[in-house]
Amino acid sequence: MTNLTRYDPFSGLDDLFRGFMLRPVRLQGEGEAAPQMKIEIKEDDKAYCVHAEIPGAKKEEIKVTVDGNEVAITAEVRRESERKNGERVVHSERYYGKVYRAFTLDSAIDDRAAQAQYRDGVLELTLPKKAGGGPAKLTVS
């Protein structure tokens, strides 16, 4: 099996510019991937408890859909960072995008008793189990 490595076309430039006392500018966070939603699912006899990390989202922009035993979470994420030197902006990075995660649980969900709360960048879903059910949308509080 072949090992894959990431090629960096600028890796040799440090040696090239060493004699000129210059270095290529590499910004912190450069090459970062788009944000991903990380989830944790716990189960007991009565319900599922889902924690989804969605930093940078507003609760109004989070949508949770439950259809039987299928759960889908969609959110609009905004990340901004700035570096200032006095009043002058030296560096600015922004990311706007959507994150989406869907998964299937072993049991159908009682959508009438399901709850969703968003605090400190973490969405917490409490999904009680039941037999059967139709599609439902939860209001995030």
N, CA, C and O of each residue as an XYZ file, in Angstrom:
564
protein
N       0.847     -1.172      0.000
C       0.000      0.000      0.000
C       0.892      1.235      0.000
O       1.936      1.241      0.652
N       0.508      2.250     -0.701
C       1.282      3.478     -0.837
C       0.919      4.460      0.267
O      -0.257      4.637      0.583
N       1.922      5.096      0.852
C       1.667      6.141      1.845
C       1.459      7.452      1.125
O       2.220      7.792      0.219
N       0.428      8.201      1.521
C       0.139      9.499      0.924
C       0.710     10.593      1.820
O       0.588     10.531      3.044
N       1.328     11.585      1.206
C       1.828     12.731      1.948
C       1.343     13.990      1.267
O       1.127     14.017      0.056
N       1.173     15.032      2.060
C       0.720     16.316      1.524
C       1.932     17.071      0.994
O       2.926     17.211      1.706
N       1.868     17.560     -0.242
C       2.946     18.310     -0.859
C       2.782     19.788     -0.542
O       1.708     20.352     -0.748
N       3.813     20.403     -0.054
C       3.815     21.832      0.235
C       4.782     22.496     -0.735
O       5.996     22.356     -0.585
N       4.260     23.225     -1.740
C       5.153     23.816     -2.741
C       6.049     24.917     -2.173
O       7.023     25.303     -2.820
N       5.741     25.432     -0.977
C       6.531     26.508     -0.388
C       7.511     26.009      0.675
O       8.159     26.822      1.334
N       7.630     24.717      0.853
C       8.478     24.186      1.920
C       9.960     24.525      1.714
O      10.678     24.688      2.701
N      10.428     24.632      0.510
C      11.835     24.924      0.260
C      12.158     26.402      0.176
O      13.328     26.757      0.032
N      11.172     27.277      0.261
C      11.417     28.712      0.108
C      12.158     29.313      1.292
O      12.828     30.335      1.145
N      12.048     28.695      2.465
C      12.783     29.215      3.622
C      14.283     29.230      3.331
O      14.962     30.202      3.661
N      14.808     28.170      2.718
C      16.226     28.106      2.387
C      16.581     29.106      1.291
O      17.661     29.696      1.311
N      15.686     29.295      0.347
C      15.931     30.205     -0.761
C      16.090     31.647     -0.277
O      16.960     32.369     -0.764
N      15.255     32.070      0.678
C      15.271     33.449      1.146
C      16.179     33.666      2.360
O      16.256     34.784      2.870
N      16.865     32.628      2.831
C      17.684     32.740      4.041
C      18.764     33.813      3.888
O      18.997     34.567      4.833
N      19.404     33.904      2.783
C      20.480     34.881      2.588
C      19.976     36.304      2.469
O      20.757     37.241      2.639
N      18.702     36.500      2.185
C      18.147     37.838      2.015
C      17.463     38.360      3.281
O      16.912     39.461      3.284
N      17.501     37.564      4.358
C      16.857     37.902      5.615
C      15.358     38.132      5.439
O      14.757     38.942      6.146
N      14.776     37.427      4.510
C      13.328     37.479      4.286
C      12.763     36.084      4.463
O      13.446     35.092      4.210
N      11.536     36.011      4.891
C      10.862     34.717      5.001
C       9.490     34.831      4.368
O       8.846     35.873      4.493
N       9.028     33.801      3.700
C       7.670     33.835      3.169
C       6.669     33.944      4.315
O       6.871     33.371      5.386
N       5.611     34.670      4.085
C       4.591     34.872      5.121
C       3.676     33.661      5.151
O       3.084     33.282      4.140
N       3.572     33.065      6.321
C       2.617     31.979      6.538
C       1.701     32.426      7.652
O       2.151     32.732      8.756
N       0.435     32.462      7.364
C      -0.533     32.944      8.335
C      -1.027     31.796      9.195
O      -1.182     30.670      8.723
N      -1.275     32.097     10.471
C      -1.801     31.079     11.373
C      -3.183     30.674     10.884
O      -3.999     31.527     10.534
N      -3.443     29.384     10.860
C      -4.731     28.893     10.410
C      -4.820     28.706      8.911
O      -5.841     28.238      8.406
N      -3.770     29.063      8.192
C      -3.792     28.933      6.741
C      -3.892     27.466      6.368
O      -3.153     26.634      6.895
N      -4.791     27.152      5.474
C      -4.957     25.780      5.039
C      -5.898     24.981      5.933
O      -6.007     23.764      5.782
N      -6.585     25.655      6.869
C      -7.535     24.942      7.719
C      -8.733     24.511      6.902
O      -9.139     25.194      5.962
N      -9.292     23.378      7.268
C     -10.481     22.885      6.588
C     -11.706     23.617      7.107
O     -11.674     24.246      8.165
N     -12.781     23.524      6.347
C     -14.050     24.103      6.766
C     -14.499     23.435      8.065
O     -14.165     22.276      8.313
N     -15.249     24.151      8.888
C     -15.646     23.575     10.163
C     -16.527     22.349      9.987
O     -17.309     22.252      9.041
N     -16.385     21.435     10.900
C     -17.192     20.229     10.889
C     -17.957     20.152     12.190
O     -17.509     20.655     13.220
N     -19.105     19.524     12.136
C     -19.922     19.341     13.318
C     -19.550     18.011     13.962
O     -19.694     16.953     13.350
N     -19.075     18.073     15.184
C     -18.724     16.848     15.912
C     -19.873     16.511     16.845
O     -20.406     17.382     17.534
N     -20.251     15.232     16.861
C     -21.395     14.840     17.681
C     -21.027     13.713     18.632
O     -20.085     12.954     18.404
N     -21.801     13.629     19.705
C     -21.689     12.553     20.680
C     -23.118     12.089     20.968
O     -23.990     12.908     21.260
N     -23.355     10.788     20.888
C     -24.692     10.241     21.110
C     -24.624      9.255     22.273
O     -23.826      8.318     22.268
N     -25.485      9.490     23.276
C     -25.605      8.587     24.412
C     -27.018      8.018     24.402
O     -27.959      8.659     23.934
N     -27.148      6.803     24.925
C     -28.453      6.140     24.913
C     -28.711      5.493     26.263
O     -27.807      4.931     26.882
N     -29.969      5.580     26.714
C     -30.412      4.767     27.842
C     -31.715      4.080     27.412
O     -32.068      4.121     26.234
N     -32.424      3.457     28.341
C     -33.632      2.713     27.988
C     -34.749      3.598     27.463
O     -35.590      3.133     26.693
N     -34.778      4.878     27.868
C     -35.899      5.754     27.531
C     -35.619      6.758     26.423
O     -36.540      7.164     25.714
N     -34.354      7.169     26.261
C     -34.078      8.262     25.329
C     -32.643      8.242     24.829
O     -31.776      7.547     25.357
N     -32.431      9.041     23.780
C     -31.097      9.337     23.265
C     -30.747     10.754     23.705
O     -31.624     11.614     23.789
N     -29.477     10.996     23.984
C     -28.992     12.338     24.284
C     -27.868     12.634     23.287
O     -26.854     11.937     23.242
N     -28.072     13.670     22.503
C     -27.118     14.028     21.447
C     -26.501     15.379     21.787
O     -27.221     16.336     22.073
N     -25.180     15.463     21.756
C     -24.453     16.722     21.895
C     -23.739     16.979     20.569
O     -22.964     16.146     20.099
N     -24.007     18.141     19.973
C     -23.376     18.522     18.709
C     -22.638     19.836     18.909
O     -23.233     20.823     19.341
N     -21.350     19.857     18.599
C     -20.553     21.078     18.710
C     -20.753     21.924     17.452
O     -20.402     21.514     16.346
N     -21.327     23.113     17.648
C     -21.565     24.032     16.521
C     -21.140     25.439     16.938
O     -21.990     26.322     17.052
N     -19.848     25.670     17.168
C     -19.422     27.011     17.567
C     -19.580     28.005     16.420
O     -19.363     27.666     15.256
N     -19.957     29.226     16.760
C     -20.098     30.268     15.755
C     -21.473     30.344     15.135
O     -21.696     31.173     14.253
N     -22.416     29.503     15.566
C     -23.773     29.524     15.024
C     -24.701     30.237     16.000
O     -24.479     30.221     17.211
N     -25.733     30.856     15.462
C     -26.784     31.437     16.292
C     -27.911     30.412     16.377
O     -28.145     29.655     15.435
N     -28.606     30.394     17.517
C     -29.642     29.376     17.687
C     -30.773     29.526     16.664
O     -31.442     28.545     16.338
N     -30.991     30.734     16.159
C     -32.019     30.943     15.139
C     -31.642     30.303     13.803
O     -32.510     30.048     12.967
N     -30.358     30.044     13.604
C     -29.884     29.491     12.332
C     -29.645     27.985     12.390
O     -29.099     27.404     11.452
N     -30.057     27.350     13.498
C     -29.917     25.905     13.638
C     -31.264     25.252     13.372
O     -32.279     25.661     13.935
N     -31.276     24.247     12.523
C     -32.506     23.519     12.203
C     -32.287     22.039     12.491
O     -31.306     21.442     12.048
N     -33.225     21.460     13.244
C     -33.178     20.040     13.585
C     -34.447     19.403     13.043
O     -35.551     19.879     13.307
N     -34.285     18.320     12.282
C     -35.422     17.598     11.725
C     -35.363     16.156     12.203
O     -34.324     15.501     12.128
N     -36.515     15.669     12.702
C     -36.622     14.286     13.158
C     -37.697     13.604     12.316
O     -38.825     14.089     12.229
N     -37.347     12.492     11.705
C     -38.277     11.720     10.890
C     -38.124     10.251     11.277
O     -37.232      9.562     10.782
N     -39.000      9.775     12.165
C     -38.898      8.399     12.638
C     -37.641      8.223     13.461
O     -37.542      8.745     14.571
N     -36.684      7.494     12.925
C     -35.409      7.295     13.635
C     -34.258      8.048     12.967
O     -33.095      7.827     13.305
N     -34.574      8.929     12.029
C     -33.557      9.720     11.336
C     -33.538     11.143     11.877
O     -34.583     11.776     12.030
N     -32.334     11.638     12.166
C     -32.155     12.982     12.708
C     -31.201     13.738     11.794
O     -30.164     13.210     11.393
N     -31.559     14.987     11.464
C     -30.701     15.836     10.638
C     -30.535     17.180     11.319
O     -31.503     17.775     11.793
N     -29.290     17.655     11.361
C     -28.969     18.949     11.970
C     -28.276     19.798     10.916
O     -27.296     19.364     10.311
N     -28.787     21.019     10.694
C     -28.204     21.958      9.748
C     -27.990     23.281     10.465
O     -28.851     23.717     11.229
N     -26.853     23.925     10.229
C     -26.578     25.214     10.873
C     -25.727     26.088      9.970
O     -24.929     25.597      9.171
N     -25.914     27.388     10.112
C     -25.086     28.381      9.427
C     -23.989     28.788     10.413
O     -24.286     29.198     11.535
N     -22.732     28.678     10.004
C     -21.601     28.955     10.892
C     -20.836     30.155     10.369
O     -20.594     30.285      9.169
N     -20.458     31.036     11.299
C     -19.638     32.199     10.954
C     -18.458     32.239     11.895
O     -18.614     32.192     13.115
N     -17.277     32.327     11.317
C     -16.055     32.475     12.109
C     -15.307     33.684     11.589
O     -15.103     33.841     10.386
N     -14.904     34.532     12.512
C     -14.140     35.711     12.132
C     -12.994     35.887     13.108
O     -13.152     35.681     14.311
N     -11.860     36.263     12.596
C     -10.734     36.599     13.460
C      -9.954     37.729     12.803
O      -9.807     37.776     11.582
N      -9.459     38.636     13.636
C      -8.686     39.768     13.149
C      -7.455     39.961     14.017
O      -7.489     39.741     15.227
N      -6.388     40.366     13.392
C      -5.187     40.779     14.125
C      -4.983     42.255     13.824
O      -4.942     42.677     12.669
N      -4.857     43.017     14.887
C      -4.670     44.457     14.701
C      -3.325     44.884     15.257
O      -2.830     44.337     16.242
N      -2.758     45.862     14.608
C      -1.538     46.511     15.073
C      -1.907     47.987     15.243
O      -1.835     48.774     14.299
N      -2.304     48.341     16.465
C      -2.825     49.687     16.675
C      -4.214     49.758     16.069
O      -5.076     48.949     16.412
N      -4.447     50.698     15.185
C      -5.736     50.848     14.512
C      -5.757     50.185     13.140
O      -6.808     50.107     12.505
N      -4.618     49.714     12.684
C      -4.501     49.131     11.350
C      -4.720     47.623     11.412
O      -4.116     46.952     12.249
N      -5.564     47.080     10.554
C      -5.787     45.631     10.495
C      -4.634     45.009      9.722
O      -4.396     45.347      8.563
N      -3.926     44.102     10.371
C      -2.789     43.438      9.758
C      -3.209     42.154      9.070
O      -2.666     41.788      8.028
N      -4.185     41.470      9.663
C      -4.615     40.176      9.131
C      -6.073     39.960      9.502
O      -6.479     40.266     10.623
N      -6.864     39.436      8.572
C      -8.277     39.174      8.839
C      -8.674     37.884      8.135
O      -8.346     37.681      6.966
N      -9.384     37.010      8.854
C      -9.888     35.767      8.260
C     -11.362     35.650      8.573
O     -11.800     35.957      9.682
N     -12.120     35.207      7.595
C     -13.550     35.010      7.792
C     -13.963     33.716      7.119
O     -13.436     33.336      6.073
N     -14.925     33.048      7.749
C     -15.512     31.857      7.147
C     -17.004     31.921      7.372
O     -17.463     32.100      8.500
N     -17.755     31.775      6.306
C     -19.200     31.669      6.374
C     -19.584     30.410      5.627
O     -19.138     30.192      4.500
N     -20.390     29.598      6.231
C     -20.797     28.387      5.545
C     -21.822     27.606      6.338
O     -22.193     27.978      7.451
N     -22.265     26.528      5.747
C     -23.248     25.670      6.401
C     -22.587     24.356      6.785
O     -21.728     23.835      6.073
N     -23.011     23.839      7.924
C     -22.592     22.512      8.341
C     -23.847     21.655      8.423
O     -24.928     22.145      8.751
N     -23.693     20.386      8.125
C     -24.830     19.472      8.076
C     -24.395     18.119      8.608
O     -23.302     17.640      8.306
N     -25.251     17.517      9.395
C     -24.972     16.182      9.907
C     -26.288     15.438     10.013
O     -27.261     15.972     10.545
N     -26.331     14.219      9.517
C     -27.521     13.374      9.604
C     -27.097     11.994     10.072
O     -26.020     11.508      9.728
N     -27.956     11.373     10.860
C     -27.662     10.032     11.360
C     -28.968      9.307     11.642
O     -30.024      9.920     11.802
N     -28.867      7.988     11.699
C     -30.014      7.128     11.963
C     -29.810      6.430     13.295
O     -28.742      5.884     13.573
N     -30.855      6.458     14.118
C     -30.816      5.806     15.428
C     -31.531      4.465     15.349
O     -32.271      4.210     14.399
N     -31.313      3.608     16.340
C     -31.915      2.275     16.337
C     -33.427      2.306     16.563
O     -34.146      1.459     16.033
N     -33.915      3.271     17.341
C     -35.342      3.350     17.675
C     -35.947      4.626     17.133
O     -35.246      5.621     16.949
N     -37.261      4.605     16.874
C     -37.974      5.802     16.443
C     -38.039      6.793     17.607
O     -37.973      6.406     18.773
N     -38.171      8.082     17.265
C     -38.148      9.153     18.251
C     -39.559      9.699     18.468
O     -40.310      9.879     17.509
N     -39.919      9.962     19.725
C     -41.180     10.614     20.071
C     -40.980     12.112     19.866
O     -40.477     12.799     20.755
N     -41.372     12.623     18.696
C     -41.095     14.013     18.339
C     -41.857     15.014     19.208
O     -41.431     16.165     19.307
N     -42.964     14.625     19.841
C     -43.704     15.545     20.712
C     -42.952     15.833     22.004
O     -43.069     16.928     22.555
N     -42.199     14.890     22.484
C     -41.467     15.063     23.747
C     -40.005     15.442     23.531
O     -39.282     15.671     24.501
N     -39.559     15.513     22.280
C     -38.156     15.836     21.986
C     -37.864     17.292     22.333
O     -38.719     18.164     22.180
N     -36.638     17.543     22.805
C     -36.227     18.887     23.197
C     -34.865     19.214     22.599
O     -34.035     18.333     22.372
N     -34.655     20.516     22.349
C     -33.372     20.986     21.821
C     -32.976     22.254     22.551
O     -33.783     23.175     22.679
N     -31.729     22.312     23.035
C     -31.197     23.506     23.682
C     -29.811     23.796     23.126
O     -29.037     22.880     22.849
N     -29.506     25.086     22.964
C     -28.204     25.500     22.448
C     -27.564     26.451     23.441
O     -28.095     27.528     23.708
N     -26.410     26.049     23.994
C     -25.676     26.872     24.950
C     -24.185     26.735     24.691
O     -23.670     25.633     24.504
N     -23.507     27.867     24.683
C     -22.041     27.899     24.593
C     -21.489     27.092     23.423
O     -20.466     26.421     23.562
N     -22.156     27.150     22.276
C     -21.662     26.473     21.085
C     -21.982     24.996     21.011
O     -21.516     24.313     20.099
N     -22.778     24.476     21.964
C     -23.128     23.054     21.968
C     -24.641     22.905     21.910
O     -25.359     23.457     22.744
N     -25.117     22.159     20.926
C     -26.536     21.830     20.791
C     -26.782     20.527     21.529
O     -26.107     19.529     21.276
N     -27.754     20.532     22.446
C     -28.098     19.327     23.192
C     -29.513     18.904     22.807
O     -30.468     19.661     22.982
N     -29.634     17.693     22.283
C     -30.932     17.141     21.909
C     -31.287     16.029     22.882
O     -30.463     15.161     23.172
N     -32.514     16.059     23.384
C     -33.050     14.970     24.187
C     -34.145     14.342     23.350
O     -35.176     14.965     23.095
N     -33.924     13.108     22.921
C     -34.809     12.436     21.965
C     -35.392     11.170     22.593
O     -34.768     10.111     22.533
N     -36.602     11.268     23.205
C     -37.229     10.086     23.799
C     -37.597      9.060     22.737
O     -37.961      9.420     21.617
N     -37.500      7.778     23.090
C     -37.794      6.700     22.147
C     -39.301      6.430     22.082
O     -40.011      6.614     23.070
N     -39.782      5.993     20.916
C     -41.146      5.533     20.733
C     -41.205      4.647     19.505
O     -40.235      4.548     18.754
N     -42.344      4.004     19.301
C     -42.532      3.171     18.111
C     -43.287      3.978     17.069
O     -44.399      4.434     17.337
N     -42.699      4.172     15.862
C     -43.347      4.891     14.760
C     -43.236      6.392     14.908
O     -42.609      6.883     15.847
N     -43.851      7.139     13.969
C     -43.859      8.601     14.020
C     -43.597      9.204     12.659
O     -43.017      8.559     11.785
N     -44.034     10.470     12.476
C     -43.839     11.173     11.211
C     -42.766     12.229     11.353
O     -42.196     12.379     12.434
N     -42.470     12.979     10.277
C     -41.429     13.991     10.331
C     -41.821     15.147     11.262
O     -42.998     15.492     11.373
N     -40.835     15.733     11.920
C     -41.071     16.868     12.829
C     -39.868     17.788     12.814
O     -38.745     17.359     12.550
N     -40.116     19.075     13.103
C     -39.036     20.057     13.241
C     -39.047     20.543     14.667
O     -40.109     20.826     15.221
N     -37.865     20.644     15.276
C     -37.744     21.081     16.661
C     -37.377     22.550     16.703
O     -36.663     23.048     15.832
N     -37.871     23.247     17.727
C     -37.503     24.643     17.963
C     -36.338     24.659     18.941
O     -36.424     24.069     20.018
N     -35.272     25.315     18.584
C     -34.086     25.384     19.421
C     -34.279     26.514     20.427
O     -34.575     27.648     20.051
N     -34.110     26.194     21.717
C     -34.291     27.229     22.760
C     -32.973     27.589     23.397
O     -32.929     28.436     24.288
